[in-house]
Amino acid sequence: MENLSGIERRSCVRFQIPGSTVSYKYDKPLPFETKYIEEFCTLLDISRGGLRFSSRNQVKPLNKVELKILIPGERIPLKLKGIVRWFSSYPGRDDRFQIGVQFNPYGEKKSQNYPGILVKLIALEQKFSEKDKSKIHDNYEVE
């Protein structure tokens, strides 16, 4: 997101992971509530600090959410906690909304995300960011 001066506020690289999906539920649901509100939403982009996904449902800012991210080729989904920072309409799509989530800090406390997930996100960032760079170079072949 840009602020009014046009300067990017995000400090983390955003990247796409083709075929990845997000399931979400509100953090601290009722004790007997275990189901995700919506499953298999398209992951639009992700970074070390948050993600953006498409949704059929409007999720209001400041809602605390638990996320499960399914990545093709990975056996175990990434599970993260975060807070919805924004939503907007997504015209022309079956998924009517885009949702932006900021991840909770990484650490050992109850509300924090497991630090090992950060290590995994860094590896994914390197893998998929380099892939994007190679696409750019492939378009400009040297003779």
N, C-alpha and C positions, 0 to 999 in steps of 0.2 A: 504494500500500500504506500501511496505517496502522501506526504503532508502538503500543506498549502504552498510551501516553498519549492515543491517538486523533488525533494530529497527522499530517497528510499529509506524507510525506517527499519526494514528487516536487515538483520545482520547475518542471516543464514541463507545459503544457496537453496533455491527451490528447484526441484527436479520432478520428472514424471517417471512412474513405473508402470509401463503398459500392462493392462489386464488386472491391475490391483483394485481391490474393493474395500469398503469400510462398512462395518456394522457399528451401531452406537446405541447406548442407553444412557439414561440420566444417572449420574453418580449418586450413590446412596439411595437406591430405590427402596421400596418397601421390603422388609426382610424376606418375604416369600417371592418377590418379583425377580426373576432371573432372565427373562426374555429380552432380547434386543428390540428396541422400538422399530428400527428399520435395519434390514440387512442387505448386503451386497450393493451398496451405493458405490458409484464410480469415484475412485480416488483421482482427483484432477491434478494435484501436485502436493508435494510434501517437502519438509526441510527438518533440520534438527529441532526447530522451535515450534513447528505446527504443521497444519495441513489444510487443504481445501478439498471439499467433496461435493457431489451433487446429491440432492435429496428430493423426494416427493413431498416431504413435510417441511414446514417452516420451523426452525429452531431459534428461539430468541436469544440474543446476546446475554451473557452472564450466566447462562445455564451451565452447570458442571456436567461433563459427560465422560463416560468410559468408552473407549474405542477399541475395536478389534480390526486390525488391518491384515487382509489376506493378500499375500504376494505370490504370484505364480512361481513355482519351483521351490518354494520354501515350505517345509513341513509344518512349522509352528507359526501361528499368526503373532504379530506384534500387538501387545496390549498396552495401551497408554491412557492416562487420565489427562483431561484438559478442560478448558473453558471456552465456550463459544464467544467469539469476539465480534462477529458480524454475519449477516446473511443478506443475500440479494436475490432478486428474481433471475431466472435463467430462461429467457424467452425462447420459444421454438423447440423446447425439449420436453420429453415426458417427465424427467426430473425437473420440477419447476423452480427449485432453489439451489443456490450455491451457499455452502456453509463454511466459514473460516473458524478454525479452532487453534488456540494457542495451547501448547503442551504445558503441563505443570513442570516445575523444576525436577531435575534428576537427583536422586539421593536415596537414603534409607528410611526416611520418615513415611508414615502411613499415606499421606496425600501426595507423595512424590512418586515419580516414575523410576522404575528399576534402572540403575546406571548401565547395565548391560545392553539395554535397548538403545541407548545413545551410541554405543560402540557399533551396533548393528546398523543404525541409521547412517553413521559416518561411512561404513563400508558400502551401503547402498548408494549413498551420495557419490562416492568415488566411482562406483560401477556405472551408474546411469548418467552422471554428468559427463564422464569420459566418452560414453556412447554418443551423447548429443554432440560433443566436440568433433568426433570422428565423422558424423554425418555432414557437418559443415565442411570439413576437409575433403570429403568424398565428392562434394558438389563442385569443387575447384581443383580439378585434376591438373597436374603439372605435366606438360608435354616434353 
